[in-house]
Amino acid sequence: MVTAAYEYAGFGWPVFPVAADKRPLTRLGFKAASRDSRLIAEWWRRWPEAGIGFAIPEGLLVFDIDPRNGGVRPPELPRTKEAGTRSGGAHLYYSVPPDLSFVGQYAKGIDLKAGGKGYTILPPTPGYDWTTPWSIHELPNDVLDRCVRPTRVFAERIVGGGVRYVPWEKATRYGAVALENQAGAVRDAPNGERNNTLFKATAAIARLIAGGELDEAEALKQLKLAGETAGLDTHEVIQTMLSGYAVGINEPRRAPQ
């Protein structure tokens, strides 16, 4: 294990020791990750059975696919450096431009692990193995757009015509009905479908926000409340909504004539 840790460090990947439950053994967690061979030797002398954690650096984005939570490999992802995980899932490593902020979830059962924000477990840690011989592939732009955390975007900036409701309203009639229907679908979603329903609802509502049919703040507030009412925790709601918002906000939709 320590030999593999040396090799990763030589490749430029900062590593650190992890316990069998994937918990970092260092006091500073993954923030202590290092490429220093003397420090690596000291760690594995202290914890000879430790697995290898990898603190993801800027310029890398990892898709963490967990089939236990419904994760399925998206067909739009090209082949790249890939590791099988203990849960039967996969870690897919892609190169991305630096200095971007990413959403936490790409789709149901697929989390994103970004540079400086998290870590993965590397082979030959028990339960993990490299399943492809390919080098790290660049993430395609269309997929990258879905992964980048959107800044606050207002409808006036996206469509030249601006909003379509009067100042004292929060929506057009069409937008209001659509929001009510989407929020209701989220609240009524059965267990196991709540995240996916919220993702789709947010994408649909983001399209109407971009089209000037809905006030952004009010619409997202109502969807967030619907997700929490359905039983999702607030962090999960926010991450799912950010992913759905990123999908829909660049596809403006207006009420039929």
PADREN-777523 format. One record per residue (C-alpha): residue in three letters; x, y, z. Coordinates in steps of 0.02 Angstrom, whole numbers, padded with zeros to 5 digits, always signed. Layout:
ALAXYZ ...
END
This chain:
MET+00000+00000+00000 VAL+00139+00122+00043 THR+00223+00084-00124 ALA+00064+00132-00215 ALA+00053+00290-00109 TYR+00230+00336-00162 GLU+00185+00308-00345 TYR+00031+00420-00335 ALA+00132+00556-00249 GLY+00264+00543-00386 PHE+00126+00564-00514 GLY+00076+00726-00428 TRP-00075+00664-00330 PRO-00079+00712-00144 VAL-00124+00563-00035 PHE-00163+00525+00147 PRO-00207+00369+00250 VAL-00388+00313+00277 ALA-00466+00185+00392 ALA-00569+00037+00333 ASP-00727+00144+00346 LYS-00648+00274+00229 ARG-00623+00396+00373 PRO-00462+00499+00361 LEU-00336+00450+00494 THR-00246+00617+00492 ARG-00298+00752+00614 LEU-00333+00876+00473 GLY-00426+00750+00368 PHE-00400+00758+00180 LYS-00329+00933+00201 ALA-00170+00849+00265 ALA-00142+00758+00100 SER+00038+00766+00042 ARG+00161+00713-00093 ASP+00306+00714+00030 SER+00383+00540+00031 ARG+00450+00558+00209 LEU+00277+00603+00275 ILE+00197+00461+00177 ALA+00324+00339+00249 GLU+00287+00402+00425 TRP+00099+00384+00401 TRP+00108+00205+00339 ARG+00230+00155+00474 ARG+00100+00216+00598 TRP-00049+00140+00505 PRO+00021-00003+00398 GLU-00153-00068+00353 ALA-00220+00102+00300 GLY-00301+00128+00131 ILE-00256+00272+00016 GLY-00358+00431+00012 PHE-00336+00556-00130 ALA-00370+00741-00102 ILE-00441+00797-00270 PRO-00341+00945-00338 GLU-00402+01089-00445 GLY-00424+01037-00625 LEU-00504+00868-00585 LEU-00687+00823-00565 VAL-00741+00650-00507 PHE-00911+00573-00543 ASP-00955+00460-00396 ILE-01086+00337-00459 ASP-01173+00242-00319 PRO-01297+00108-00379 ARG-01364+00090-00202 ASN-01443+00262-00224 GLY-01502+00232-00402 GLY-01343+00291-00489 VAL-01322+00232-00669 ARG-01178+00282-00782 PRO-01241+00422-00897 PRO-01218+00382-01082 GLU-01153+00557-01118 LEU-00995+00528-01015 PRO-00845+00475-01121 ARG-00728+00338-01064 THR-00594+00397-00947 LYS-00489+00341-00799 GLU-00611+00240-00694 ALA-00603+00146-00529 GLY-00727+00019-00465 THR-00784+00051-00287 ARG-00826-00058-00138 SER-01012-00024-00159 GLY-01013-00089-00338 GLY-01010+00087-00408 ALA-00876+00186-00496 HIS-00767+00341-00485 LEU-00742+00426-00654 TYR-00599+00552-00664 TYR-00608+00699-00787 SER-00501+00852-00816 VAL-00593+01018-00805 PRO-00542+01202-00812 PRO-00479+01270-00645 ASP-00569+01399-00538 LEU-00745+01336-00569 SER-00876+01300-00437 PHE-00975+01139-00460 VAL-01143+01075-00403 GLY-01142+00930-00280 GLN-01251+00811-00379 TYR-01256+00775-00566 ALA-01407+00660-00562 LYS-01490+00535-00448 GLY-01357+00429-00364 ILE-01214+00526-00447 ASP-01117+00647-00338 LEU-00982+00764-00400 LYS-00817+00777-00305 ALA-00724+00935-00351 GLY-00548+01000-00324 GLY-00517+01061-00148 LYS-00688+01003-00089 GLY-00670+00817-00059 TYR-00577+00655-00084 THR-00589+00481-00158 ILE-00513+00313-00112 LEU-00380+00245-00229 PRO-00333+00066-00275 PRO-00260-00048-00212 THR-00362-00005-00057 PRO-00470-00161-00028 GLY-00631-00149-00129 TYR-00559-00026-00256 ASP-00476-00065-00422 TRP-00437+00025-00584 THR-00559-00043-00714 THR-00494+00051-00867 PRO-00321+00076-00941 TRP-00366+00246-01013 SER-00291+00411-00962 ILE-00396+00551-00889 HIS-00513+00623-01021 GLU-00568+00804-01035 LEU-00750+00829-00985 PRO-00854+00881-01138 ASN-00921+01058-01135 ASP-01104+01009-01139 VAL-01080+00900-00985 LEU-00971+01031-00902 ASP-01112+01159-00920 ARG-01226+01045-00818 CYS-01095+01027-00682 VAL-01049+01208-00653 ARG-01140+01292-00509 PRO-01244+01433-00582 THR-01229+01608-00517 ARG-01390+01700-00485 VAL-01465+01727-00657 PHE-01615+01838-00687 ALA-01738+01817-00829 GLU-01705+01993-00895 ARG-01525+01943-00931 ILE-01571+01785-01025 VAL-01715+01841-01137 GLY-01721+02012-01216 GLY-01906+02038-01179 GLY-01885+02024-00990 VAL-02021+01967-00872 ARG-02200+01947-00931 TYR-02294+01987-00771 VAL-02333+02153-00690 PRO-02224+02218-00547 TRP-02342+02171-00404 GLU-02357+01991-00465 LYS-02236+01845-00447 ALA-02286+01752-00605 THR-02394+01750-00760 ARG-02550+01644-00747 TYR-02464+01508-00848 GLY-02310+01513-00738 ALA-02410+01509-00577 VAL-02508+01355-00631 ALA-02349+01267-00687 LEU-02263+01305-00521 GLU-02413+01241-00423 ASN-02415+01080-00524 GLN-02227+01050-00509 ALA-02224+01086-00322 GLY-02372+00969-00299 ALA-02281+00831-00394 VAL-02131+00850-00279 ARG-02236+00846-00121 ASP-02329+00690-00181 ALA-02177+00595-00248 PRO-02158+00420-00174 ASN-02005+00372-00074 GLY-01864+00331-00194 GLU-01926+00454-00325 ARG-01922+00616-00226 ASN-01747+00672-00279 ASN-01777+00634-00462 THR-01946+00721-00459 LEU-01870+00875-00378 PHE-01730+00878-00506 LYS-01852+00872-00652 ALA-01968+00999-00572 THR-01826+01122-00543 ALA-01766+01104-00722 ALA-01942+01136-00787 ILE-01967+01287-00674 ALA-01794+01357-00718 ARG-01847+01356-00902 LEU-01999+01461-00858 ILE-01893+01578-00751 ALA-01779+01603-00901 GLY-01931+01634-01011 GLY-01996+01771-00898 GLU-02148+01675-00834 LEU-02094+01662-00651 ASP-02002+01763-00519 GLU-01841+01669-00483 ALA-01832+01692-00295 GLU-02014+01652-00261 ALA-02020+01501-00376 LEU-01862+01421-00303 LYS-01922+01457-00127 GLN-02083+01362-00160 LEU-01992+01214-00237 LYS-01871+01207-00090 LEU-02018+01203+00031 ALA-02101+01065-00071 GLY-01943+00960-00065 GLU-01928+00981+00123 THR-02113+00941+00145 ALA-02086+00781+00045 GLY-01959+00726+00176 LEU-01792+00772+00097 ASP-01664+00857+00208 THR-01619+01037+00166 HIS-01442+00999+00104 GLU-01508+00864-00013 VAL-01645+00982-00076 ILE-01521+01121-00115 GLN-01397+01008-00205 THR-01534+00928-00311 MET-01610+01097-00354 LEU-01441+01170-00404 SER-01418+01026-00526 GLY-01592+01045-00598 TYR-01575+01234-00610 ALA-01413+01218-00708 VAL-01501+01106-00834 GLY-01652+01218-00862 ILE-01595+01398-00845 ASN-01511+01406-01015 GLU-01665+01337-01105 PRO-01795+01478-01094 ARG-01976+01425-01111 ARG-02128+01537-01129 ALA-02314+01507-01119 PRO-02393+01450-01283 GLN-02468+01590-01385 
END
